[in-house]
Amino acid sequence: MLNHWISLSLGGLLLAGCRPPAPIQVTGADTGRHIDLRMNQEMELRLQANPTTGYRWQVIHAAPAVLDVLAEERYTPATSAPSVVGGGGTMTWRFRAARAGQDSLELVYRRPWEPESASAQTFKCEVAVRP
C-alpha cells in the first residue's frame, strides 16, 4: 500500500512539472521592459484604446522568432461605461512562447491613413524565451 501511494505521489509530481508556466499579463506600463518567458508560456498583452477616434493599435513586429500569435486582437469596452458611444476600452492579444531566443514586440497607436511619424503612442518590449 505504501509503495502504491509513493508511486502515485511521484507520478503527480512529474505531471505537475509538465504543465506550462502560468500565463502572464503585460500592459502599457510594461513598455521598454524585458520580459522573460518559459517555453509554452502564454502572454496576454492588454493596451488601452478608443477605436471611435480612428486610432488603433497596429502590430509592427510580433516577435516571430520566439512567439506564436494565439488569437487576433480583441476589443473589450470599458466596464465602467460599456454602452457609452465614444467610450474607450482595451485591445487584447494572446501569444505563446514557441521558440527559445530573443526578439522584440512592437506596436504603434495611430490612424491608419496618417504617416508613420504621426504615431500617438508606441509599445515596445524585448521578449526572451528560455527552454
N, C-alpha and C positions, 0 to 999 in steps of 0.2 A: 504494500500500500504506500509506504514511504517513497519507494522508487518511482511509483506512478505519479505521485504528487510532485516530486523533483523534476521528472520529465515534462510534466505539464507546465511547471513554472519556467523551466529553461526554454521551452517552446514559445511561451508567451513573451519572454524577454527577447528572443530572436525576432519574433514577428513585430514587436514594438519598435525594434531597431530598423525595420524595413520601411516603416511609414515615412513619407516625405515630411520635412520640417513644416511647421505651421506657416501659413501664408503671412505675408507682411503687407501693411498698407503704407503707401507713400503719398504725400500731399505736396502742394505747392511750397510748403515750408521746407521741404527737403531739397529744393533746387540747389545745385552746387555740391551736394553731398555725395559721398562714396557709399554705395550700397552693396553689401556682401550677401550673396545668396548661396544656398547649397543646391546641388543637383536636384531637379524636380520640384524645387520650392516654388510656390506661386507668389506673384507680386501683383497687388492691385494699386493702380495709380488713379488718384482722385483729384481733379482740378476744378476750381470754381469757374463757372461760365455763365454767360447770358446770351444765347443764340439769337434772341429777338433784336439785338443791337447790330446784327450782321457779323459780329466777331465769332470765331470758332477756333478751337484748338486743332492744329494740324500737326501730325506726326512727321517730323523731318527725318529722324533717324531712330529706328526702333530697336537698336542694339541687336541686329540679326545674328551676329557672331555668337551670342550667348543666350538670347531669349527667343521663345516662340510666342506668337500672339495667340491667346486662347479665345478671346472674344473681341469683336469690334467695339468701338466706342458706344457708350450708352449714356443717355442724358436722363437725369433724375431732377425734377423740380424741387426747390427748397421746401422742406416740410412746414416751414412757418407760414407760407402762403402759396400752396400748390396750384391754386386756380387764378392767381393774380396775373393778368396779362402784362408781359414785360418783366416779370419777376425772374430772378436768376435761379441757378441750381448747380449741379455738379456733373461733370463728364467723368466717366469711369472707363478704364481699360484694364484688361487682365492679361498677364504674361506668365510664362513658366520658364524657369531656368533649365535650359535644354542642353547646353554645351559648356564645358569648362573654358574659362578665359575671361577676357575683359573687353567691354565695348561701352559706347555712350548711348544714352536715351535722350532724345531732344525733341521738344515740341515748341511751337510758337502759337500765340493767340493773336489772330489778325483777321481782317476781312479778306476773303479770297481774291477779290478783284483789285486790291491795293498792292503796291510794290512790296517786295520782301522787307525793305527797310522800314516799313510802316508798322512793324510788329508792336503791339501794345505790351505784351509780356512774353517772356520765354521761360521754359522749364528745361533744365539740363542736369543730368546726373551721370556719374560713372557707375557701371554695374559690373561687379566681379562675381563669377560663378566658380565655386570650387567643388571638386568631386565629393 
